[in-house]
Amino acid sequence: MIENPQIPRDYLPFWPRLTGSQQELILRQAQLRRIPKDEIVHNGKEDCVGLLLVIEGQLRVFTLSEEGRELTLYRLFPWDMCLFSASCLLKGIDFHVIVQAQQPSLVLHIPPDTYRQLMEESLPVSLYTNELMATHFSDVMWQMDQILNKKMDSRLAALLLEESALAGSDSVSSTHEKLARHLGSAREVVSRLLQYFASEGLIRLGRGSILLLDRPALERLASASLR
């Protein structure tokens, strides 16, 4: 927790439509938290930490299969808000997700009781919450469609392009295991596909890094899996 924080009001889209007492409630109860890389911020449906708004860094929202295999559902960047970390506030929502810091991050944390009060008192907050929930479920359903209907080579090519865009470079710093966790696949499957991509001249494999050599070919391969 950061002592005496300046709450970044601009990051809250409903802020101008709150009453003075509701704004004061947020200023009194919300906290800025620094989260180290790889720290678990929220762990499953029994863990209701409240609302998390990303100010700096990146959070990853993922789920686990019965075999313990991870699958990234979506990622959160600055200005994005994590709603599933406050799942106890959402009636009828029974969804097990884990939220982890992908990078050292700064988040605005609104405790669950505070956000519950805001939803009950403020129509703008309630409407925003419903819109946010619909957006997150759309992300989840898109991911399910990818798993059920798209080929792994297309999904892997799309992930490499996404990681490249996030890094702002043709060089992607990632291990085969990390890519597999994003895709909900086995490391061996991802390694075989990467070796195939390399043999086709699409990428060059290094220790802990992947260099994209033929971006147009990767984009064609990933066309069915690009957002």
N, C-alpha and C positions, 0 to 999 in steps of 0.2 A: 504494500500500500504506500502511496506517495502522500506525505503529510501536506496539509493545506493546499490541495490541488486546485488548479483553475479548471473547472469543468468545461470541456469543449462543447458549448451549447450548439454551435453550428452543425455538429454531427447528429443532433437529434432533430429529425424533420418536423416533429410535432411541437417543438419547443415554443414557437410564436403563438400557438393556439392553446397553450396551457394557461390556467389562471395563475395569479401571483402565488397563491398558497401551494399549488402543484409544482411550480418552478422551485419554490423554496424547499419543498420536500426532496426533490432531486438533488439540489445543491447540498442539502443536509445529509442525505443518505448515500448518494453515489460516490464511488471511489475510483481513482486511477490505480491500476495494478500493472506492474512490470512482470512479464512472464518469461522465464528462460526458455531457450530453444529445447524442444522435445518434452517439455513438461506437460502432463495431462491436466487440463483445466476442468474438464467435466467427464465423468466416467459412468455412463449408463443412466437408465431411467430412474434409478433410486437416488441419484445425485443431482439435486436441484440447486444449482449455484446462483441462478438468476440470469439476467440479461447481460450479454457481453457485446460491447461495441468496439470494433477494432479501430484504434487510432494510428498505430504503427505496427508493421510486421505482417504476419500471416498465420492464420489458424487453419487447421485441417479437421474436417468433420468426417469421421469414418465409422463403419460398423464392422462387426466380427461375425464370421460364419461359425457354425457349431464345431468346425474343425480348427477354429482359431485363425482363419485366414482373414486378413484385413481387406477392406474395399473402401476407397475414398468416395464419398458421396458428393462433396463439394468443398471448395476452399473459400476462406473469408479473408478479404483484403481491407485496407483502410476505407472507412465509411460503411463497411458491411456490419450487420448486426446478427448475432447468433441467437436464435429463438429456441432451439431444441435444448440449450443449456438451462432453460427455464420451463421444461416440459411439465412440471407440476402445476403450472398455471393454465395449461391447455386441457380442457375437458375432452375426454375421449381419445387423447393422444397416448399411445402405448408404444413408444418407439425407442429402441436402445441404440444410442449413438455415443461416440467418444469424441471429445474435442481436444486436440493437441496443438501446441505451438510449433509451427514449422520453422519459424525464425524467432529470435528475441522480439517480443511484442509488447506493446503498450495497449491496454484495453480499458474502457470505461465499464465498470461493474455496477449494475443496478440490482440490489438485492431483490429476491422474489416477492417478499411482502410489499416492498415499495412499488414494484411494477404491477402487482395485483391491485393495489389501491388505485394506481393511475388508470388501469384498464376499466375499473368499476366506475370511476368518477369522470373520465374524459372520453368522449366519443372519438376525437381525433386519434388518441392512443389506441383505442379498441379497433378502429378501422385500419390503422397502420399495422397493428399486430396481425389482423386477418390477411392483409396483403402480403406481409412478410411470410406468413405461414404458407400461403398459396405458392409463393415464389420458391421456397425451400422444397415443398413437395414436388413442384415441377422439376427441380434439379434432381431429386431422388428418382422420379419416374423416368427422366431422361437417362439416368445412369442404369436403371433396370432394363430399359430398352436396349442400351448398348450391350449389356451382358447377354441378353436373350437373343438378340437379332443381328449383332454386328460381329465381324470376324476379329480375332485377336490381333492380327497384323495391322488392321485399320486402326484399332484402338491404341495400340502401342505407338504407331506413327503419329497419331493425333496427340498423344501424351508427350512425345518428344518435341513436337512443335510447340505445345503449350509451355513446356519447361524452358524451351529456348526463348520464347517470347517473354517469359517472366524474368529470365536472366539477362535479356537484352543482348544475347550473344548466340553464335552458332555452336558454342561449346556448352554442353549440359553437364553439370556436376551432379552425378547420381550413380548409385550402385544398381546392379540388376535386382537385388532384393528390394530396394526402395521402390523401383518402378513396378515390381510385382505386387507390392502392398497397395499401391495406388489402384492397380487394375483388378485386384482380387484374384490374382492368378498365382501360379507356382513360379518360383525363381527359375527353375529349369526350363519352363516354357518360354519365359521372357528371354533367357540367355540364348536359346536356340533361334528365336526370331531375330535377336540382335545380330547373331552371327550370320544369319541369312541376309539381313539388311547390309551388313558389312561386305559380304561376298558380292552383292549387287552394286556396290559402290555408293550406297545411299548414306552411309555413316562410316566413321572410323572409331574403333573402340580403343580406349586407353584405360589406365588404372584409375577407377573412380570417375571417369569422364567419358562423354560421347560427343564426337564432333560431327555435326550435320554437314554432309558434303553436297547432297543433291536435294535442296529444299523443294523444288517443283515436283520431283518424283514422290517425295514424302507427302506433299499436299494432295497429290492425286490418290495415293494409297489411302490417305486418311479422310478422304472427302465424305465418307458416310459417317464419320465420327467427330467431325469438327462442329463446334457450337456455332 
